[in-house]
Amino acid sequence: MKNISLEVVREKLLDHIHQEIPYTLEHRLIDWKDLKDGSLRIEQHLIVSKPSRRRILIGEKGSKIG
């Protein structure tokens, strides 16, 4: 299931960011917690090679990522 979560994030990035970013992006699963209410909390770190690519990935004031 953890590998599937990584692939889902990569797929969504490919769908929403129409530049070269997703192809050079590295992301890692940091934390995976089953919460008491039955939901799941997943933390992943997204790593890009340049600050300009980070700005494209995040969007203005975090508008592309949440």
Backbone as CSV, one residue per row, in Angstrom:
resi,resn,N_x,N_y,N_z,CA_x,CA_y,CA_z,C_x,C_y,C_z
1,MET,0.818,-1.200,0.000,0.000,0.000,0.000,0.863,1.266,0.000
2,LYS,2.007,1.215,0.664,2.865,2.396,0.728,3.427,2.739,-0.641
3,ASN,3.806,1.738,-1.406,4.298,1.990,-2.769,3.195,2.539,-3.659
4,ILE,1.985,2.080,-3.437,0.858,2.582,-4.221,0.646,4.067,-3.940
5,SER,0.801,4.482,-2.680,0.631,5.902,-2.359,1.664,6.758,-3.094
6,LEU,2.890,6.275,-3.202,3.920,7.003,-3.943,3.555,7.126,-5.419
7,GLU,3.040,6.058,-5.991,2.675,6.070,-7.407,1.469,6.963,-7.673
8,VAL,0.525,7.013,-6.746,-0.641,7.885,-6.908,-0.208,9.345,-6.918
9,VAL,0.699,9.720,-6.025,1.200,11.099,-5.999,1.917,11.413,-7.308
10,ARG,2.754,10.516,-7.775,3.456,10.739,-9.045,2.456,10.905,-10.198
11,GLU,1.422,10.091,-10.229,0.414,10.186,-11.276,-0.290,11.544,-11.241
12,LYS,-0.653,12.000,-10.055,-1.338,13.291,-9.930,-0.424,14.438,-10.347
13,LEU,0.855,14.342,-10.021,1.800,15.367,-10.459,1.897,15.406,-11.980
14,LEU,1.935,14.246,-12.611,1.987,14.195,-14.076,0.729,14.804,-14.691
15,ASP,-0.423,14.594,-14.036,-1.685,15.138,-14.540,-1.764,16.659,-14.411
16,HIS,-1.224,17.204,-13.334,-1.456,18.615,-13.015,-0.304,19.551,-13.317
17,ILE,0.885,19.038,-13.494,2.033,19.899,-13.786,2.562,19.501,-15.151
18,HIS,2.278,20.341,-16.121,2.575,20.007,-17.513,3.934,20.552,-17.938
19,GLN,4.922,20.273,-17.131,6.279,20.669,-17.462,7.183,19.487,-17.152
20,GLU,8.478,19.701,-17.203,9.430,18.615,-17.008,9.590,18.209,-15.545
21,ILE,9.007,18.932,-14.625,9.202,18.704,-13.190,8.939,17.253,-12.762
22,PRO,7.781,16.671,-13.074,7.509,15.320,-12.553,8.524,14.272,-12.982
23,TYR,9.195,14.496,-14.082,10.140,13.506,-14.572,11.475,13.561,-13.829
24,THR,11.788,14.710,-13.239,13.030,14.848,-12.485,12.771,14.863,-10.985
25,LEU,11.551,14.673,-10.591,11.146,14.734,-9.195,11.499,13.444,-8.461
26,GLU,11.965,13.588,-7.258,12.166,12.440,-6.376,11.250,12.643,-5.180
27,HIS,10.554,11.614,-4.788,9.740,11.751,-3.587,9.876,10.507,-2.727
28,ARG,9.785,10.750,-1.414,10.011,9.686,-0.441,8.874,9.641,0.561
29,LEU,8.504,8.449,0.931,7.511,8.260,1.984,8.202,8.451,3.329
30,ILE,7.720,9.386,4.117,8.324,9.709,5.399,7.545,9.092,6.551
31,ASP,6.216,9.192,6.490,5.406,8.711,7.609,4.086,8.160,7.093
32,TRP,3.589,7.152,7.775,2.333,6.476,7.426,1.643,6.137,8.736
33,LYS,0.505,6.776,9.019,-0.183,6.536,10.284,-1.656,6.254,10.049
34,ASP,-2.132,5.174,10.664,-3.560,4.916,10.717,-4.101,5.668,11.927
35,LEU,-5.065,6.548,11.700,-5.601,7.362,12.776,-6.807,6.694,13.428
36,LYS,-7.137,7.138,14.628,-8.223,6.527,15.404,-9.575,6.626,14.704
37,ASP,-9.769,7.674,13.916,-11.054,7.845,13.238,-11.167,7.016,11.961
38,GLY,-10.158,6.189,11.686,-10.184,5.315,10.521,-9.521,5.911,9.284
39,SER,-9.114,7.163,9.366,-8.446,7.781,8.221,-6.952,7.472,8.255
40,LEU,-6.284,7.900,7.238,-4.869,7.607,7.068,-4.125,8.916,6.869
41,ARG,-2.995,9.085,7.538,-2.148,10.266,7.369,-0.858,9.821,6.710
42,ILE,-0.587,10.383,5.528,0.612,10.034,4.773,1.447,11.298,4.599
43,GLU,2.735,11.204,4.932,3.649,12.322,4.706,4.700,11.883,3.705
44,GLN,4.830,12.665,2.639,5.830,12.406,1.622,6.639,13.673,1.405
45,HIS,7.922,13.528,1.160,8.772,14.660,0.809,9.018,14.644,-0.687
46,LEU,8.839,15.807,-1.307,9.074,15.972,-2.729,10.395,16.716,-2.891
47,ILE,11.297,16.166,-3.682,12.639,16.717,-3.828,12.862,17.078,-5.297
48,VAL,13.202,18.349,-5.529,13.510,18.830,-6.879,14.930,19.368,-6.897
49,SER,15.495,19.475,-8.093,16.906,19.823,-8.211,17.187,21.324,-8.173
50,LYS,16.189,22.161,-8.436,16.417,23.602,-8.503,15.287,24.353,-7.791
51,PRO,15.610,25.492,-7.173,14.557,26.304,-6.531,13.466,26.752,-7.507
52,SER,13.827,27.004,-8.752,12.814,27.426,-9.731,11.791,26.311,-9.980
53,ARG,12.239,25.081,-9.937,11.317,23.947,-10.118,10.438,23.771,-8.893
54,ARG,10.982,24.083,-7.732,10.184,24.005,-6.505,9.031,25.005,-6.582
55,ARG,9.310,26.216,-7.079,8.257,27.225,-7.207,7.170,26.761,-8.175
56,ILE,7.564,26.114,-9.255,6.580,25.597,-10.220,5.746,24.499,-9.573
57,LEU,6.375,23.631,-8.827,5.692,22.509,-8.184,4.688,22.978,-7.136
58,ILE,5.083,23.934,-6.322,4.237,24.414,-5.235,3.156,25.353,-5.731
59,GLY,3.483,26.188,-6.700,2.533,27.168,-7.192,2.576,28.428,-6.346
60,GLU,1.870,29.436,-6.813,1.837,30.711,-6.088,1.097,30.550,-4.771
61,LYS,1.783,30.844,-3.696,1.244,30.736,-2.330,0.712,29.330,-2.037
62,GLY,1.351,28.304,-2.596,0.954,26.924,-2.335,-0.312,26.485,-3.042
63,SER,-0.661,27.153,-4.121,-1.939,26.885,-4.786,-2.011,25.528,-5.488
64,LYS,-0.866,24.926,-5.830,-0.888,23.655,-6.568,-0.736,22.437,-5.673
65,ILE,-0.323,22.635,-4.453,-0.013,21.481,-3.610,-0.648,21.683,-2.236
66,GLY,-1.093,20.623,-1.659,-1.708,20.755,-0.346,-1.627,19.463,0.424
